[in-house]
Amino acid sequence: MIWNPPSAWSVAKRDEPEVAADCWTFSNPKGKAGRLVPMRPYFWGIWSFAKAKPAARDFLTWISQREQQELLTVSSYGYDIPAFKSMSNFKIWEEVEPPKCTTYNYPLRPWHDAKYYVPGQEAPSELAVQIWNRYITPSLVARMMQGQTIKQALDWTKQEIEGFKGR
């Protein structure tokens, strides 16, 4: 079981199609905070020093439209989920294979009773970036899987985050 299933599936699709045919995506279990679905949102911006700001704004407006977002999503075989929740119904997730519909439950679906979650999102942005970039959440889980107690793993996490504050 992998928390980021499309990554493993897409590599298997490329390198070992018979393994990809055995992969399936399903929604996460529900916990005390509800059902959380991982998301890695991408957003675009325009530098303040950009020379062609009107053209850049036009491009961002164009690339953010449903038609272009669907083309981008299809080109990644459904791996890249648009930042817009209204675009979680592209046909690619029903059509991609092997097996057909394997990533159907990857984007958030109404019946998942879930919300998107980005690791570190509750923290102030300067800490959240470090939590994400330094893989604190998966490292925390790995420490527990390797035999540390929850307290030991959380103490390590607290020490790491305290270290970020001093930077």
Stockholm file with secondary structure:
# STOCKHOLM 1.0

chainA/1-167         MIWNPPSAWSVAKRDEPEVAADCWTFSNPKGKAGRLVPMRPYFWGIWSFAKAKPAARDFLTWISQREQQELLTVSSYGYDIPAFKSMSNFKIWEEVEPPKCTTYNYPLRPWHDAKYYVPGQEAPSELAVQIWNRYITPSLVARMMQGQTIKQALDWTKQEIEGFKGR
#=GR chainA/1-167 SS CCSSHHHHHHHHHHHCHHHHTTCCCCCCCCBTTBEEEECCCCCCCCCTTCSCHHHHHHHHHHHTSHHHHHHHHHHTTTCSCCSCGGGTTCTHHHHCTTTTTTTTTSSCCGGGCEEEECTTTTSCHHHHHHHHHTTHHHHHHHHHHTTCCHHHHHHHHHHHHHHHHTC
#=GC SS_cons         CCSSHHHHHHHHHHHCHHHHTTCCCCCCCCBTTBEEEECCCCCCCCCTTCSCHHHHHHHHHHHTSHHHHHHHHHHTTTCSCCSCGGGTTCTHHHHCTTTTTTTTTSSCCGGGCEEEECTTTTSCHHHHHHHHHTTHHHHHHHHHHTTCCHHHHHHHHHHHHHHHHTC
//
